[in-house]
């Protein structure tokens, strides 16, 4: 039986390397493409294109740049606890998530 793995990741600004988003996914490359599509507004008028993350990414994605992706942890279960831990960590050091 294949164990389903979750990737906890952070997105950083390519100009400053500042972490601005922490998330989780089963498919990292697909999720990054979804973030970029939302930033470009290709999901016109959808909720995803209006999120804080999409608005932040739009600043540089429309100029042809991409966020820096950091894999923080890969877990086989309880991804929610792992994600909350990393969000708390980055907020604790002053990240503007």
C-alpha positions as CSV (number, residue, x, y, z in Angstrom):
1,X,0.0,0.0,0.0
2,X,1.4,3.4,-1.0
3,X,1.6,5.9,1.9
4,X,0.2,9.3,0.9
5,X,2.8,12.0,1.7
6,X,2.1,15.7,2.3
7,X,4.7,18.4,1.7
8,X,4.7,21.4,3.9
9,X,6.2,24.3,2.0
10,X,7.0,28.0,2.2
11,X,7.0,30.6,-0.5
12,X,9.5,33.4,-0.3
13,X,9.8,36.7,-2.2
14,X,12.5,36.2,-4.9
15,X,13.6,39.8,-4.4
16,X,14.1,39.6,-0.6
17,X,13.9,35.8,0.2
18,X,11.3,36.8,2.9
19,X,8.9,34.0,3.7
20,X,5.4,35.2,3.0
21,X,3.3,32.0,2.8
22,X,3.2,28.5,4.3
23,X,1.0,25.8,2.9
24,X,0.6,22.0,2.4
25,X,0.1,19.9,-0.7
26,X,0.3,16.4,-2.1
27,X,1.8,17.6,-5.4
28,X,4.2,20.6,-4.9
29,X,4.8,21.4,-8.6
30,X,1.0,21.4,-9.3
31,X,0.3,23.6,-6.3
32,X,3.0,26.1,-7.3
33,X,1.4,26.3,-10.8
34,X,-2.0,26.9,-9.1
35,X,-0.5,29.8,-7.1
36,X,1.0,31.3,-10.2
37,X,-2.2,30.9,-12.2
38,X,-4.1,32.6,-9.4
39,X,-1.6,35.4,-9.3
40,X,-1.9,36.0,-13.0
41,X,-5.6,36.2,-12.6
42,X,-6.2,33.3,-15.0
43,X,-8.9,32.1,-12.6
44,X,-10.7,35.4,-13.3
45,X,-13.0,36.5,-10.6
46,X,-12.4,33.4,-8.6
47,X,-11.7,33.4,-4.9
48,X,-8.1,32.1,-5.4
49,X,-7.2,35.1,-7.5
50,X,-8.2,37.5,-4.7
51,X,-6.4,35.9,-1.8
52,X,-3.7,37.6,0.1
53,X,-1.2,35.1,-1.4
54,X,-2.3,35.8,-4.9
55,X,-2.2,39.5,-4.5
56,X,1.3,39.3,-3.0
57,X,2.6,37.0,-5.8
58,X,1.0,39.2,-8.5
59,X,3.6,41.9,-7.7
60,X,6.4,39.9,-9.3
61,X,4.8,37.0,-11.2
62,X,3.4,39.4,-13.8
63,X,7.0,40.6,-14.4
64,X,8.0,37.0,-15.1
65,X,9.5,36.1,-11.8
66,X,8.5,33.1,-9.5
67,X,8.5,32.7,-5.8
68,X,11.3,30.8,-4.1
69,X,10.0,27.5,-2.8
70,X,11.3,26.0,0.4
71,X,10.3,22.4,1.4
72,X,9.9,22.6,5.1
73,X,8.8,19.0,5.9
74,X,7.3,15.9,4.4
75,X,4.8,14.0,6.5
76,X,2.8,10.9,6.1
77,X,0.0,11.9,8.4
78,X,-1.3,14.8,10.4
79,X,-0.3,17.5,7.9
80,X,-2.5,20.1,9.7
81,X,-0.4,19.9,12.8
82,X,2.8,20.2,10.8
83,X,1.5,23.2,8.8
84,X,0.3,25.0,12.0
85,X,3.8,24.3,13.6
86,X,5.6,26.0,10.7
87,X,3.1,28.9,10.5
88,X,3.6,29.5,14.2
89,X,7.4,29.3,13.8
90,X,7.5,31.9,11.0
91,X,5.0,34.2,12.7
92,X,7.2,33.9,15.8
93,X,10.2,35.2,14.0
94,X,8.2,38.1,12.5
95,X,7.3,36.8,9.0
96,X,4.4,38.6,7.4
97,X,2.3,35.6,6.4
